[in-house]
Amino acid sequence: MPVPSLRGKRIVVIGGTSGIGEAVVESALAEGATVIIGSSNDANVRATVAKFGGESTGLVINVREEDSVAAFFGTVGAFDHLVYTAGDWGHSGPPVPFAEIDLRGAAAGYDVRYWGALACIKHAQGRLAADGSVTLTDGVLAHRPRKGVAVMSSMLGAIENVARALSVELAPLRVNVVCPGIVLTERWKKMPEEQRNKMTATQPLPRCCEPGEIAEAYLYLMRGGFITGQTLIVDGGRTLV
Ligand SMILES: NC(=O)c1ccc[n+]([C@@H]2O[C@H](COP(=O)([O-])OP(=O)(O)OC[C@H]3O[C@@H](n4cnc5c(N)ncnc54)[C@H](OP(=O)(O)O)[C@@H]3O)[C@@H](O)[C@H]2O)c1
């Protein structure tokens, strides 16, 4: 059997203009894939396509609006793999005691990361190759909750559960999740190094994950023809301690 490869595959990366998604774009292109980059800001899309050139193209998509999602996938046409890394950080403010929770505000935390992902899968479905895949993104709070982040933790768990359910419903399309620990993207680069070091100090691997390292997990799940309904935790052992 030939070694699985993404060479010649068409891959859509929603959230591909920054951070984890951008690293997936770079790694997929390096393996010989064609990549379609989607995000909500036209300038970001243009800049990312200009940066990578070659086999990359880009289109604006606002995952908060189903019409925008439908138009995006209508333009993209047939493809092999969907990677979803879109996320907004607006809802990950300081932890709030549960008695003080703003329920409407908390519900909005599902819009981009959960409902946006589902909208993309809904409109990508008929266009994805039968032997293709969907890879979603959650985070270690799903497995290692702490006080004040119950809603965020449950939203991340919902991403894992819907992936399990859709891997049954949409088979043979494969549906998986990458669960990152702390990845050194723009958000964490803004934090002083000393503070970052404190956050990772007790991990078995006491450092942040490099974007290229987390990208490998997405590439593996896209290539891996016999894996579905699974969550791949890449956290330097953070969930163990
Ligand atoms: N970095 C970490 O340590 C870490 C750890 C665990 C989980 N995660 C999760 O992994 C995901 C990616 O993280 P990251 O660090 O790569 O974040 P990031 O650098 O902020 O990237 C987020 C991406 O989502 C896009 N986006 C935001 N709103 C959108 C919308 N309405 N429609 C379409 N695209 C939208 C952004 O582009 P535009 O602004 O152009 O729309 C950007 O490309 C997030 O969900 C994050 O919470 C990250």
The ligand as an SDF file (V2000), in Angstrom:
LIG
                    3D

 48 52  0  0  0  0  0  0  0  0999 V2000
   -3.6250   29.0420   20.1750 N   0  0  0  0  0  0  0  0  0  0  0  0
   -3.9100   28.2410   21.1880 C   0  0  0  0  0  0  0  0  0  0  0  0
   -3.1760   28.1200   22.1730 O   0  0  0  0  0  0  0  0  0  0  0  0
   -5.1820   27.4180   21.1680 C   0  0  0  0  0  0  0  0  0  0  0  0
   -5.3330   26.3930   22.1110 C   0  0  0  0  0  0  0  0  0  0  0  0
   -6.4990   25.6350   22.1060 C   0  0  0  0  0  0  0  0  0  0  0  0
   -7.4850   25.9110   21.1840 C   0  0  0  0  0  0  0  0  0  0  0  0
   -7.3230   26.9250   20.2990 N   0  0  0  0  0  0  0  0  0  0  0  0
   -8.4080   27.2160   19.3540 C   0  0  0  0  0  0  0  0  0  0  0  0
   -7.9610   26.9570   18.0430 O   0  0  0  0  0  0  0  0  0  0  0  0
   -8.5660   27.8860   17.1310 C   0  0  0  0  0  0  0  0  0  0  0  0
   -7.4600   28.6280   16.3830 C   0  0  0  0  0  0  0  0  0  0  0  0
   -6.6200   29.2960   17.3150 O   0  0  0  0  0  0  0  0  0  0  0  0
   -5.5380   30.3610   16.8100 P   0  0  0  0  0  0  0  0  0  0  0  0
   -4.6350   30.6290   17.9340 O   0  0  0  0  0  0  0  0  0  0  0  0
   -4.9940   29.9260   15.5010 O   0  0  0  0  0  0  0  0  0  0  0  0
   -6.4970   31.6440   16.6060 O   0  0  0  0  0  0  0  0  0  0  0  0
   -6.3150   32.9060   15.6750 P   0  0  0  0  0  0  0  0  0  0  0  0
   -4.8780   33.1220   15.3470 O   0  0  0  0  0  0  0  0  0  0  0  0
   -7.0700   33.9920   16.3440 O   0  0  0  0  0  0  0  0  0  0  0  0
   -7.0680   32.5070   14.3040 O   0  0  0  0  0  0  0  0  0  0  0  0
   -8.4500   32.4940   14.2310 C   0  0  0  0  0  0  0  0  0  0  0  0
   -8.8670   32.4420   12.7600 C   0  0  0  0  0  0  0  0  0  0  0  0
  -10.3000   32.4250   12.6930 O   0  0  0  0  0  0  0  0  0  0  0  0
  -10.7270   33.3660   11.7020 C   0  0  0  0  0  0  0  0  0  0  0  0
  -12.0840   33.8110   12.0460 N   0  0  0  0  0  0  0  0  0  0  0  0
  -12.4840   34.4540   13.1770 C   0  0  0  0  0  0  0  0  0  0  0  0
  -13.8020   34.7520   13.1030 N   0  0  0  0  0  0  0  0  0  0  0  0
  -14.2450   34.2530   11.9140 C   0  0  0  0  0  0  0  0  0  0  0  0
  -15.5030   34.2540   11.2510 C   0  0  0  0  0  0  0  0  0  0  0  0
  -16.5900   34.8150   11.8110 N   0  0  0  0  0  0  0  0  0  0  0  0
  -15.6060   33.6600   10.0460 N   0  0  0  0  0  0  0  0  0  0  0  0
  -14.5170   33.0960    9.4590 C   0  0  0  0  0  0  0  0  0  0  0  0
  -13.2950   33.0710   10.0220 N   0  0  0  0  0  0  0  0  0  0  0  0
  -13.1600   33.6460   11.2380 C   0  0  0  0  0  0  0  0  0  0  0  0
   -9.6680   34.4740   11.7780 C   0  0  0  0  0  0  0  0  0  0  0  0
   -9.5780   35.2480   10.5890 O   0  0  0  0  0  0  0  0  0  0  0  0
  -10.4070   36.6200   10.3310 P   0  0  0  0  0  0  0  0  0  0  0  0
  -10.1310   37.5180   11.4900 O   0  0  0  0  0  0  0  0  0  0  0  0
   -9.8750   37.1160    9.0300 O   0  0  0  0  0  0  0  0  0  0  0  0
  -11.8380   36.2150   10.2320 O   0  0  0  0  0  0  0  0  0  0  0  0
   -8.4080   33.6310   11.9330 C   0  0  0  0  0  0  0  0  0  0  0  0
   -7.9700   33.1660   10.6700 O   0  0  0  0  0  0  0  0  0  0  0  0
   -9.4480   28.8020   17.9900 C   0  0  0  0  0  0  0  0  0  0  0  0
  -10.7560   28.3050   18.0240 O   0  0  0  0  0  0  0  0  0  0  0  0
   -8.8060   28.6950   19.3550 C   0  0  0  0  0  0  0  0  0  0  0  0
   -9.6910   29.0050   20.4030 O   0  0  0  0  0  0  0  0  0  0  0  0
   -6.1940   27.6860   20.2370 C   0  0  0  0  0  0  0  0  0  0  0  0
  1  2  1  0
  2  3  2  0
  2  4  1  0
  4  5  1  0
  4 48  2  0
  5  6  2  0
  6  7  1  0
  7  8  2  0
  8  9  1  0
  8 48  1  0
  9 10  1  0
  9 46  1  0
 10 11  1  0
 11 12  1  0
 11 44  1  0
 12 13  1  0
 13 14  1  0
 14 15  2  0
 14 16  1  0
 14 17  1  0
 17 18  1  0
 18 19  2  0
 18 20  1  0
 18 21  1  0
 21 22  1  0
 22 23  1  0
 23 24  1  0
 23 42  1  0
 24 25  1  0
 25 26  1  0
 25 36  1  0
 26 27  1  0
 26 35  1  0
 27 28  2  0
 28 29  1  0
 29 30  1  0
 29 35  2  0
 30 31  1  0
 30 32  2  0
 32 33  1  0
 33 34  2  0
 34 35  1  0
 36 37  1  0
 36 42  1  0
 37 38  1  0
 38 39  2  0
 38 40  1  0
 38 41  1  0
 42 43  1  0
 44 45  1  0
 44 46  1  0
 46 47  1  0
M  CHG  2   8   1  16  -1
M  END
$$$$
